[in-house]
Amino acid sequence: MTDTMNRVLSYRKHLETKLDPMRYEHSLSVSYTCMNLAMRYGYDLDKAEVAGLLHDCGKRFSDEIILKKCIKHGISFTPEEEETPAVLHANYGAWLARHKYGVEDPEILNAILYHTTGRPNMGTLEKIVYIADYIEPRRFKAANLPEVRALAYEDLDETMYRILKGTLEYLDGKKSKIDPMTEKACAFYAAVHEKSEWK
């Protein structure tokens, strides 16, 4: 058994005791979807599996408690993130991945950190985790899921654009606060879309 497999099994065992059952199943499903996308795009399978598995490792407390944990551990966050605390589990999760799970790979840590907001010019693993979190098989609420699931295996950048655009429209319709990083990410991928064959 490889070192990576040993680590993954250890992570799974620990996460199963920390996350509620549905969150744990979601984490497994995202992990498998990340590996699937990694196969499609020629990315490192082990890194994709670990990033997908740990992407929600910080989502085990209420938003208020996560905010307190971020303050306690000196985890940086913006005033806007404090106003939209649902995104802070990504900041806390990246910290946990490094300090509790021993992950040092910056690509994995960034994939965890930006899996809720996205950001401009994301790396391949960041896009894979962001997209896998949206399209994994247990997801069912988004109206455009069949289209986005198919698109994910054709073009990561266009998939990012469609997901981000839909997310902003959804949040705007609910009159919810929107993290500025998500707006910046959408603007970036909208510009990529304008120059692409998908326009």
N, C-alpha and C positions, 0 to 999 in steps of 0.2 A: 504494500500500500504506500502511495506517495506521501511526501510531507504535506502537500497541499490537501490531499484527501483527508489526512488525519486532522488538519486544521479545520477543514470544512465540517467534518463530523463533530468536532469539538464545539465549533460555533453553533451548529444546529442544536446540539444537546443543551447548550447554555441558553440560546434564544427561546427554546421551547419552554423553559422555566420562567422566562422574564416577560414574554409577550403573551397577550391574550390569544386564544386558539385561532381566531380568524386572522389576526395580524401575522401570526406565525405561518399560517398556510399561505397568506399573501406573499410573505417574504420568500418562501420556497418557490412559489410560482414565478415571482419576479426573477429569482436566481436562474431558474430553468429557461425563462424567456430571454434573459441576458445571454446565456450560453448559446441559445439558438441564433440570436442576432449576431453574436460573435462569430459563429460558424459561417454565417452568410457573408459577413464583411471581413473575414480573415483576421479577426482580433484574438488576442490571448484568451483562451477559454477559462483558465484558472482565475485570472484577474476578474473576468466578467462574472464568474460564479460568486466569488467572494464579495464583490461590490453589490451585486443583486441581493445576496443573502443578508448583508449588513445594512442595506440602505435605510431601513426603518428601525434599526437597533435602538435609536433614541426615542422611539414613539411608544414608551411604556408608562408615561405619566400624563397628567393633565397639562394643558398649555401653561397654566400658572406655575406648576411645579417645575416644568422644564425651564421656564424663565428664571426661576430661583436657582436651578442647577447651573445654568449658564453663568449667572452672576457669581455664584459660589466658586466655580472653577476658572473664572476669568476668561470665559469663552466670548469672543467678540461677536457683537451683533449691532446692526444699525438701528437708529430710532424707528425707521419704517418697519423693520422686522419686529420690533417690540410692539408696534401698533397692529401687526398682523401675526400674532404669536403662533398660529398654526404652522408657520414655516420654520419655527425655531427648532423643531425636533431634528432637522437636518444638520444644524450647527452642533447640537448636542450629540447627534449620532456620529458625526465626523470625529468629534473629540473622543467619544467612547471607542470608536474603531481604533483610534491611535493608542489611547491610554489603557483601555481594558482588554482589547482584542489583539493588540500588538501589531496593527497594520501600519506600515511606514511608507508604503507606495503612494506617492502624491496623486497619481491618476485615480486610484481607488478612493482616496480621501476626498478628492474634488468631486468625484461622481456622487458620493454620499452627500457632500455639502450642497451641491446644486441640483439635487433631484426634485426639489419642490418648486424652485423659482426659475431654473434654467439660468443662462447668462449668455452674453454675446460670445461668438466664436468658441463654442464648446469643443472639447476633445472627443475622440470617438467613443471612449468608455462613458464619458458624461452623457453623451447623446443616447447611447445604448441603455443606460440605467433609466434615464428620464423617460424614454419611450416605452421600455419594458414595464415600468411602473404604471403606465397608462393603458397598455394593451394586454397585459397578462390575462390568461383565460378566465380567471374568476371575476374580472371586471365586467360590468354589464350596463352601467347607467348612461354612459355617453352615447348620444344618438349616432355619432359618426364612427363608432368602433369598427364595424366591418371594413369600411373604406380605409381607415387609418391602419388597421392591422395588415391589410394587403400592401399598403404604401410603405410600411416599415421595412419591407423586404426589397423595396425598389430604390429608395432614396432617403437617407437619414435626415438630411437637411430639410427636405420638403416635408417630411413627417414632423420635424420640430416645428416648422412654420404652422402647419395645420393644427397641431395640438395647442401651441401657444395662442394662436388666434382664437381658437374655440374656447380656451380657458379664459382669456380676457373678456370675450363676449358673454360668457356665462357669469363671471364675477360682476361685470358691469350690469347685467340684467338683474342680479340680486342686490345691487347697490353695495357690494362688499368692497372693503379696502383691498387695493391691489399693490403688491410689493413692486417698487420701481424696477427692481432687477428683472422681473418678469416682463415688464413693458420694454425694457432695453433689449432683452433677449428676443422678444417678438419683433421689434424694429429691425434687429440685425438679420433675423431669418426671413423677414419680409423683403429686405433688400436682396438677399440671396435668391429668394423666389422670383423677384422681378427680373433677375438676370438668367433665370433657368428656363428649361424647356417646358416647365409646368405652368408658366404664366399664361 
